[in-house]
Amino acid sequence: MSSFEDRKKSFEKKFAHDQELQFKVSARRNKYLGEWVSKMLNFNSDEEKEYIQSVIKADFAEAGDQDVFRKIKDDLKAKNVSDEELRKKMDELNEKAKTDFN
């Protein structure tokens, strides 16, 4: 019975670690997205920092990436960025964020 409990605890630790890593990757991706949008909107340094924080906070509205997508899509209305282009950029920056933690 002890080995079963040990395996169970091991799986629980791995799950917790994986969840923490995913949270960090998402936050880093959101930072990169904020930087990208800030450049497109010609924000100064202070505006960029504030905008990055707003993107990171937007991710807490609901589970998944849709909340961040909607925020950025709305913020880039005047730039005519397509949904496909935005999703592609989100995927690209997610991969970049993953490499930061490997």
C-alpha positions as CSV (number, residue, x, y, z in Angstrom):
1,M,0.0,0.0,0.0
2,S,2.9,2.3,0.7
3,S,4.1,2.2,-2.9
4,F,0.7,3.1,-4.2
5,E,0.6,6.2,-1.9
6,D,4.1,7.1,-3.0
7,R,3.0,6.9,-6.7
8,K,-0.1,9.0,-5.9
9,K,2.0,11.7,-4.2
10,S,4.4,11.6,-7.1
11,F,1.6,12.2,-9.6
12,E,0.1,15.0,-7.5
13,K,3.5,16.7,-7.3
14,K,4.0,16.4,-11.1
15,F,0.5,17.8,-11.7
16,A,1.1,20.7,-9.4
17,H,4.5,21.4,-11.1
18,D,2.9,21.2,-14.6
19,Q,0.2,23.6,-13.6
20,E,2.6,26.1,-12.1
21,L,4.8,25.9,-15.2
22,Q,1.8,26.5,-17.5
23,F,0.8,29.5,-15.4
24,K,4.4,30.9,-15.8
25,V,4.4,30.3,-19.5
26,S,1.0,32.0,-20.0
27,A,2.1,35.0,-18.0
28,R,5.3,35.3,-20.0
29,R,3.4,34.9,-23.3
30,N,1.1,37.7,-22.1
31,K,4.1,39.9,-21.4
32,Y,5.4,39.3,-24.9
33,L,2.0,40.0,-26.3
34,G,1.8,43.3,-24.4
35,E,5.2,44.3,-25.7
36,W,4.2,43.5,-29.3
37,V,0.9,45.4,-29.1
38,S,2.6,48.3,-27.3
39,K,5.1,48.7,-30.2
40,M,2.2,48.6,-32.7
41,L,0.4,51.3,-30.7
42,N,3.6,53.4,-30.3
43,F,3.4,53.4,-26.5
44,N,6.1,55.1,-24.5
45,S,7.9,53.1,-21.8
46,D,5.5,53.9,-19.0
47,E,2.4,53.2,-21.2
48,E,4.0,49.9,-22.3
49,K,4.6,48.7,-18.7
50,E,1.0,49.6,-17.8
51,Y,-0.4,47.9,-20.9
52,I,1.6,44.7,-20.3
53,Q,0.1,44.5,-16.8
54,S,-3.4,45.0,-18.2
55,V,-2.8,42.1,-20.6
56,I,-1.6,39.9,-17.8
57,K,-4.6,40.8,-15.7
58,A,-7.0,40.2,-18.5
59,D,-5.9,36.5,-18.5
60,F,-7.6,36.1,-15.0
61,A,-11.1,37.0,-16.4
62,E,-11.8,33.4,-17.5
63,A,-10.1,30.1,-18.1
64,G,-8.3,29.8,-21.4
65,D,-6.9,32.3,-23.8
66,Q,-10.1,33.8,-25.1
67,D,-10.1,36.7,-22.6
68,V,-6.6,37.8,-23.7
69,F,-7.5,37.4,-27.3
70,R,-10.6,39.6,-27.0
71,K,-8.7,42.3,-25.1
72,I,-5.9,42.5,-27.7
73,K,-8.3,42.2,-30.6
74,D,-10.3,45.1,-29.2
75,D,-7.2,47.2,-28.6
76,L,-5.9,46.6,-32.1
77,K,-9.2,47.4,-33.9
78,A,-7.7,50.4,-35.7
79,K,-4.7,48.3,-36.9
80,N,-6.9,45.8,-38.7
81,V,-5.2,42.8,-37.3
82,S,-7.0,39.6,-38.4
83,D,-8.1,36.9,-36.0
84,E,-5.8,34.5,-37.8
85,E,-2.8,36.8,-37.5
86,L,-3.4,37.4,-33.8
87,R,-3.9,33.7,-33.0
88,K,-0.7,32.9,-34.9
89,K,1.2,35.6,-32.9
90,M,-0.2,34.2,-29.7
91,D,1.0,30.7,-30.6
92,E,4.4,32.0,-31.7
93,L,4.9,33.9,-28.4
94,N,3.6,30.9,-26.4
95,E,6.3,28.8,-28.0
96,K,8.9,31.5,-27.2
97,A,7.7,31.6,-23.6
98,K,8.0,27.8,-23.3
99,T,11.6,27.9,-24.4
100,D,12.3,30.5,-21.6
101,F,11.5,27.8,-19.1
102,N,13.3,24.9,-20.6
